[in-house]
């Protein structure tokens, strides 16, 4: 059975701090996680990490 996966880039944002927003390619998920950890170590920052939506959907497998 075919499977869809989201291969869009990851967005790391901090509320009210546009200067801390970063975008990472799908292949650099570990760098996005490191950015979240770095932001968490600096209170009162509370980062939000989420995959982007759009043209990054890919079908794998197949019937």
C-alpha positions as CSV (number, residue, x, y, z in Angstrom):
1,X,0.0,0.0,0.0
2,X,1.3,3.5,-0.8
3,X,2.2,5.8,2.0
4,X,2.3,9.6,2.0
5,X,5.0,11.4,3.9
6,X,5.5,15.2,4.5
7,X,8.9,16.2,3.3
8,X,8.4,19.9,3.6
9,X,10.9,22.0,5.5
10,X,10.5,22.5,9.3
11,X,9.6,25.8,10.8
12,X,10.9,26.8,14.3
13,X,9.2,29.9,15.6
14,X,9.0,31.8,19.0
15,X,6.0,33.8,19.8
16,X,6.6,37.6,19.6
17,X,10.2,37.0,18.5
18,X,10.4,37.0,14.7
19,X,14.1,37.3,14.8
20,X,14.4,33.8,16.2
21,X,12.4,32.1,13.4
22,X,14.3,29.5,11.5
23,X,13.5,27.2,8.6
24,X,15.2,23.8,8.1
25,X,15.1,21.4,5.1
26,X,13.5,18.0,5.8
27,X,16.9,16.4,5.7
28,X,18.1,18.6,8.7
29,X,15.6,17.5,11.3
30,X,18.4,17.2,13.9
31,X,19.4,20.8,13.3
32,X,15.8,21.9,13.9
33,X,15.7,19.9,17.2
34,X,19.0,21.5,18.3
35,X,17.5,24.9,17.6
36,X,14.5,24.1,19.7
37,X,16.8,22.9,22.6
38,X,18.9,26.1,22.3
39,X,15.7,28.3,22.5
40,X,14.4,26.2,25.5
41,X,17.6,27.0,27.4
42,X,16.9,30.7,27.2
43,X,13.8,31.6,29.2
44,X,11.2,33.0,28.6
45,X,11.5,31.6,25.0
46,X,9.1,28.8,24.2
47,X,9.8,27.6,20.7
48,X,7.2,25.9,18.4
49,X,8.5,23.4,15.8
50,X,6.2,22.2,13.1
51,X,6.6,20.7,9.6
52,X,5.6,23.0,6.8
53,X,2.7,22.2,4.5
54,X,2.8,22.4,0.7
55,X,4.7,20.9,-2.1
56,X,6.7,18.5,0.0
57,X,4.3,15.6,0.0
58,X,5.8,12.4,-1.4
59,X,4.2,9.0,-2.1
60,X,6.3,6.0,-1.3
61,X,5.6,2.3,-1.6
62,X,3.1,1.4,-4.2
63,X,0.6,-1.2,-5.0
